[in-house]
Amino acid sequence: MENNTYLLSKLTNEEHLLVNSEVEKRKKSPVVAYLLWFFTGFMGGHRYFFHKTGSAVAMTLIFWLLVWLFGLGAIITGIWQLVDVFLINGWLKEDQNKVENEAIQEILSARSVEKKTDVPEQSPKDSENSESSENSKQIQNEKD
């Protein structure tokens, strides 16, 4: 978050608005996260949503492989699911910070590209002056 605060200070008001709109469009929905947790949490559905694939696959395998052994898989993943409900809010904030950072980086890189392409062109008068100075240098060299 501190990193984003520093980067946000480099942006104009219009760019702030653009970052905020991008964050609202691309951040993960809390409603979807909690619904996935409620209905598929015992198998790690909410973890797939947050791209925590390794632990999501582990939850799914533990549930399905141990469900036949006296419901042990449901007990283990049920406890895991209960812990996860308290972690989801932090995951949502991490995702929002990541999306915000990406949006800021896109704007700053676009700004630097614009600066590189905005090289001032020589006016015809300037180009004539530079040509005449080059000609006078050549004449001076020929005399020497």
Buried (B, 14 or more C-beta within 10 A) or exposed (E): EEEBEEBBEEBEEEBEEBBEEBBEEBBBEEEEBBBBBEEBBBBBBBBBBBEBEEBBBBBBBBBEEBBEEEEBBBBBBEEBBEEBBEBBEEBBEEBBBBBBBBBBEEBBEEEEEEEEEEEEEEEEEEEEEEEEEEEEEEEEEEEE
